[in-house]
């Protein structure tokens, strides 16, 4: 049984990167745009990773093994 620890761990890393992106963007006329782009990129990447990870843990279609005639499981 897989745990929730990897999901929480990666979330903490992404939140840390978002905080760094928010704090260390240089001041200027495009500061808000750059901050928004960084945060949206990180959030999208995290969501894509999490959905893929969860889909592998709990697939919608259960894999099955085709058996040949005469074989038993």
Protein Blocks (a to p, Z undefined) as FASTA:
>chain_A
ZZfklmmmmmmmmmmmmmmmmmmpccdfklmmmmmmmmmmmmmmmmmmmmmmmmmmmcfb
dcdddddehiaZZ
